[in-house]
Amino acid sequence: MPKAPLTLSSSTLSVLKTLGAMIKAARLERGMSQAELSQRLGVSRSTVIFLEKGEPKVSVGTVFEAATVVGMPLIAE
């Protein structure tokens, strides 16, 4: 039996969109293109586009690495 698709809350979707927008802003501040970020992450440019739009299907590891690459701290140490 196939798994039912995960339904995300509106607050989760909102946080994903905000995080994606923050990563995009940090990327632009560094003068980095989507293509450059995709190369650094080892993913396609379309994955970067989805990430910046807050698409929930992008892996959390990819999102965290993108934040790291653009210099955006996620958790204070």
Residue frames as qw, qx, qy, qz and C-alpha x, y, z in Angstrom:
[[0.000, 0.889, 0.459, 0.000, 0.00, 0.00, 0.00],
 [0.410, 0.499, -0.038, 0.763, 1.49, 3.40, -1.00],
 [0.303, -0.368, -0.462, 0.748, 2.19, 5.96, 1.71],
 [0.079, 0.903, 0.419, 0.047, -0.18, 8.91, 2.00],
 [0.406, 0.558, -0.089, 0.718, 1.50, 12.22, 1.20],
 [0.387, -0.343, -0.481, 0.708, 2.63, 14.23, 4.21],
 [0.028, -0.846, -0.360, -0.391, 0.38, 17.18, 4.95],
 [0.446, 0.008, -0.327, 0.833, 2.26, 20.11, 6.44],
 [0.127, -0.774, -0.490, 0.381, 0.75, 22.78, 8.68],
 [0.292, 0.895, 0.160, 0.297, 0.45, 26.33, 7.44],
 [0.359, -0.895, 0.251, 0.081, 2.99, 27.46, 10.06],
 [0.736, -0.228, 0.502, 0.393, 5.55, 24.91, 8.80],
 [0.571, 0.575, 0.411, 0.418, 5.00, 26.04, 5.21],
 [0.002, -0.991, -0.035, -0.132, 5.38, 29.67, 6.29],
 [0.551, -0.702, 0.380, 0.243, 8.68, 28.94, 8.05],
 [0.734, 0.094, 0.509, 0.439, 9.98, 27.10, 4.96],
 [0.386, 0.806, 0.282, 0.349, 9.10, 30.08, 2.75],
 [0.236, -0.962, 0.134, -0.013, 10.77, 32.49, 5.18],
 [0.690, -0.451, 0.460, 0.330, 13.92, 30.36, 5.42],
 [0.670, 0.382, 0.462, 0.437, 14.09, 30.08, 1.63],
 [0.185, 0.937, 0.143, 0.259, 13.72, 33.85, 1.26],
 [0.443, -0.847, 0.267, 0.123, 16.46, 34.43, 3.85],
 [0.740, -0.147, 0.498, 0.428, 18.83, 32.08, 2.01],
 [0.513, 0.659, 0.370, 0.407, 18.06, 33.86, -1.27],
 [0.067, -0.992, 0.011, -0.109, 18.71, 37.28, 0.30],
 [0.592, -0.650, 0.400, 0.260, 22.03, 36.09, 1.76],
 [0.729, 0.184, 0.491, 0.441, 23.01, 34.61, -1.61],
 [0.341, 0.836, 0.255, 0.346, 22.23, 37.88, -3.39],
 [0.318, -0.935, 0.148, 0.063, 24.15, 39.90, -0.77],
 [0.638, -0.431, 0.519, 0.372, 27.20, 37.81, -1.64],
 [0.359, 0.640, -0.392, -0.555, 26.69, 38.34, -5.36],
 [0.271, -0.144, 0.943, 0.126, 26.28, 34.61, -5.87],
 [0.545, 0.104, -0.435, -0.709, 24.10, 33.27, -8.69],
 [0.879, -0.098, 0.248, -0.394, 21.72, 30.35, -8.33],
 [0.866, 0.394, -0.307, 0.044, 24.01, 28.39, -10.65],
 [0.246, 0.568, -0.633, 0.465, 27.01, 29.07, -8.40],
 [0.538, -0.340, 0.532, -0.559, 25.10, 27.98, -5.30],
 [0.952, 0.115, 0.026, -0.284, 23.87, 24.85, -7.04],
 [0.686, 0.487, -0.495, 0.215, 27.45, 23.94, -7.98],
 [0.045, -0.511, 0.651, -0.560, 28.63, 24.45, -4.39],
 [0.689, -0.165, 0.451, -0.543, 25.79, 22.25, -3.12],
 [0.081, -0.166, 0.950, 0.253, 26.11, 19.59, -5.82],
 [0.389, 0.501, 0.725, -0.268, 22.46, 19.94, -6.82],
 [0.319, 0.501, 0.550, 0.586, 20.61, 21.24, -9.86],
 [0.000, -0.122, 0.034, -0.992, 19.71, 24.90, -10.27],
 [0.514, -0.414, -0.466, -0.589, 16.05, 23.90, -10.12],
 [0.636, -0.404, -0.593, 0.283, 16.67, 22.49, -6.62],
 [0.280, -0.121, -0.246, 0.920, 18.04, 25.89, -5.57],
 [0.274, -0.267, -0.293, -0.876, 14.95, 27.56, -7.05],
 [0.642, -0.445, -0.580, -0.230, 12.70, 25.18, -5.09],
 [0.559, -0.268, -0.496, 0.608, 14.75, 25.74, -1.93],
 [0.112, 0.000, -0.094, 0.989, 14.45, 29.52, -2.23],
 [0.449, -0.313, -0.373, -0.749, 10.69, 29.22, -2.71],
 [0.439, -0.284, 0.605, -0.601, 10.37, 27.11, 0.45],
 [0.784, 0.087, -0.482, -0.382, 9.45, 23.87, -1.30],
 [0.689, -0.499, 0.428, -0.306, 9.11, 21.22, 1.44],
 [0.985, 0.169, 0.021, 0.022, 10.48, 18.40, -0.74],
 [0.421, 0.697, -0.465, 0.347, 14.05, 19.83, -0.62],
 [0.786, -0.232, -0.497, 0.285, 16.06, 17.82, 1.90],
 [0.433, -0.899, -0.042, 0.037, 16.84, 19.47, 5.21],
 [0.731, -0.315, 0.241, 0.555, 20.52, 18.70, 4.67],
 [0.442, 0.450, 0.363, 0.686, 20.51, 20.65, 1.42],
 [0.152, -0.906, -0.237, -0.315, 18.72, 23.58, 3.06],
 [0.617, -0.748, 0.062, 0.236, 21.17, 23.65, 5.98],
 [0.687, -0.079, 0.310, 0.652, 24.19, 23.39, 3.69],
 [0.268, 0.690, 0.337, 0.582, 22.83, 26.21, 1.50],
 [0.346, -0.926, -0.109, -0.103, 22.47, 28.39, 4.60],
 [0.718, -0.506, 0.201, 0.433, 26.05, 27.57, 5.58],
 [0.610, 0.257, 0.365, 0.655, 27.42, 28.30, 2.09],
 [0.110, 0.761, 0.254, 0.586, 25.77, 31.75, 1.99],
 [0.272, 0.227, -0.469, 0.809, 26.96, 32.52, 5.54],
 [0.530, -0.466, -0.104, -0.701, 23.58, 32.38, 7.24],
 [0.018, 0.195, -0.881, 0.431, 23.85, 30.92, 10.76],
 [0.570, -0.327, -0.605, -0.450, 21.02, 28.56, 11.65],
 [0.744, -0.581, -0.327, 0.046, 21.79, 27.75, 15.27],
 [0.048, -0.863, 0.374, -0.336, 23.78, 29.90, 17.66],
 [0.812, 0.037, -0.514, 0.274, 26.67, 28.00, 19.17]]
